[in-house]
């Protein structure tokens, strides 16, 4: 049975969101012999039995949190169609999220908000969110596959995989979870700050968003170190 645990802190300084569920673990690895599962199969052949993919969404927007997800897939129940979330339609992402929720062994999400991004920069905030998501996974891991070229600040075996969300199934799953969760958060924030149109652009620097900032100023969701936000130095872009 899927077991969800969710908590949210939402304040002026930071947004932290934790979501986690766990399913009983399968007994033997049967990842399919396809390119998207090649890394998982290699790690299983080397003796690793709990491998998580990790990715984030929201490094580029002018507003809102950066959201990270960590996913452990079930080797006996592989999910077809996993891909880089940016290359999928919103409808397809939602459909795949439902499959991940129902079939992955464990999923965790963490988000870090604008004030922390301003203080420590977007790269460090992304790494913090990813590390927090990994720490929320259950059962304990023995290997991480991270999207990009940076490892995360955790003392465990890990591999940074450039374009991992396009080439590795568990990273692609994490990218989908992070993207959908972040989009849902921005739609929620749109109800609180309707003048900015967050539900449409999700905080990215579209013309409509920039015009809304010029007309209304910024709100506390905006990253004030990002170019395009009043008071920005450009250092956070």
Secondary structure, 3 states (H helix, E strand, C coil): CCEEEEEEEECCCCEEEEEEEECCCCCCCCCCCCHHHHHHHHHHHCCCCCEEEEEEECCCCCECCEEEEEEECCCCCCCCCCCCHHHCCHHHHHHHHHHHHHHCCEEEEEEECHHHHHHHCHHHHHHHHHHHHHHHCCCCCCEEEEECCCCCCCCCCEEEECCHHHHCHHHHHHHHHHHHHHHHHHHHHHHHCHHHCHHHHCCCCCHHHHHHHHHHCCCCCECCCCCCCCCCCCCCC
